[in-house]
Amino acid sequence: MRIAVTGSIATDHLMTFPGRFADQLVADQLHTVSLSFLVDNLDVRRGGVAANICFGMGQLGTHPILVGAAGSDFDEYRAWLDRHGVDTGSVRISEVLHTARFVCTTDADHNQIGSFYTGAMSEARLIELKAVADRVGGLDLVSIGADDPEAMLRHTEECRSRGIPFAADFSQQIARMDGDEIRTLLVGATYLFSNEYEKGLIESKTGWTDEEILARVGHRVTTLGSRGVRIEKAGEPVIEVGCPEEQAKVDPTGVGDAFRAGFLSGLSWGVGLERAAQVGCMLATLVIETLGTQEYTLRRVHFMDRFTKAYGHEAAAEVQKHLP
């Protein structure tokens, strides 16, 4: 399968606060919060949801097509992605804006407070998917991730008009979208991705029940944190997949992106949904054990040993033949 991944391309500035955010909040003063956290360290990492997903897919050998906008400061980042199996030929380079920035602080309980500067991402709305499809010889699936809102709407409408299957993956942009926008983005999606909290927010903002949403999408894929993932399709049994045992919990940033990378790679290989979800959960586990969203290394033997321990020999035999 030729899978294009649209969404943000960014640099992450990740900080760690040794205390708990909850201890700093005064219940009757939440309407006038003014807080500053003295952090222990700062790590500057490559990030952005589309770039993170593509990096993971590249590690799994599925050659994803990255679609997004970046600044003139993207050269080094582009070289990194190219070297890790990502097709960056459809990235738009802004002549006036810098690549987007994500600034995030994580506390001792792994809660996070983050801010996102869009920068060049605002030009993603100018990208035509037809040009991408023509360049690579057609697209089998477009994953539409958190991006410039106008770009998300445009890519969704173009997928519908051109008959290209698409996955709806709003993630961080749900907070700023209203019900009409969310309804527009999800109707007809082959896959709808969200975490458990976002699932409730989607239902609240659209006014649609879980059953009504399932009637409008192919599959609903809901990540459940340490409990794994649930996959639902109207009229079919629910698929639930647990997570492999963690060796450490270092940083949760990018775990959801890694799951999507593994899941989309499984789809590209042609394995079933359960197996694709298992690959996603295994890759997500590697990311939570690593500081930074693209700092992990996928070592084939190590990956398969842990995958086999978590999901058994039959599952491992089906996945192993696809790994580079």
C-alpha positions, 0 to 999 in steps of 0.5 A: 500500500502507498500510504500518505501521512498528512499533519504537523512537522515540528521541533519538540522542546521537552522539559521535565518538572519534578513535582506534580501539576495537581499540587500547584492548582488551587481549586477556587482559583482555576479561573485565574491561573498564573503558574511558572514551573522550574524544570530540571532539563530541556531536550530539543527533539524532532517531532510533529505528528506526521513526521513521528508517524512516518519515522516509525513507519520508515523504521518498519520498512513501509516507506510512507509519504510525508505530506506537510509544510515546513520552513527553510530550517527543514534541511537537516530534519529532511535528511534525517527522515530520508535516511530513515525510509521516509519519502519527503518529496511532498513536503512544502517549504515556506519562504517566510515561516519557520518550522512549527514548534511544540513546547511541552512540560511533563510532571512526575505523574506523566501529566503534560502541559504543552503549547504549539506554534504553527509557523509554516504549518499554516501553509499546509492548506496549499498542498494538493493531494492529487499532486502527491498521488501523481508523483508517487503513482497513486495513493491507497490511504491518506492518514489525516492527522493534526495539522492546520485546520484548513488543511485538514478540511481540504485534505478530507474533502479532496479524499472524498471527491477523488475516492481516496480512502482516508483515516481521520486523526484529529488528536491535538486539534480537537480542542479548537474544533467545533462540532460541525468541523469534527462531523465534516472530518470524520464522515466516511473515514475508513479509520477514526483514531482517538484516545479514550478522552478524545473519544468522549470529546468527539461525541460531546462536540458532535452530539452523536453517540458512539453507535451513530459515529460507528455508522458513519466510519469504517473502523473506530480505533481507540487507544486506551493508554496502558490498557492497549487499544480497542477497535470497533466496527458496526455489526462486528465483534470488538477487537481488544489488544493489550500492551507489551510489558514496559521495561521503563516509563521514560516519556509518553510524548509520541506514544500515540504517534508510534501506535499509528505508525505500527498500525498503518504499517500492519495495514500496508503489509496486509495483516489483519486488524488485530495483528496491526494493532499488536505491531502498533502497541509494540512500537508504542512501548519502545517509544515510552521507554525513550526520551524523544519521539524519534530517538528509539532504534528498532532492532529486529531481533529485540523487537521480535523477542518482545513481540513474541513474549507479548502476543505469541509465536503465531502472531510473531511468525506473521509479522516477522516476515515483513520486518526489514 
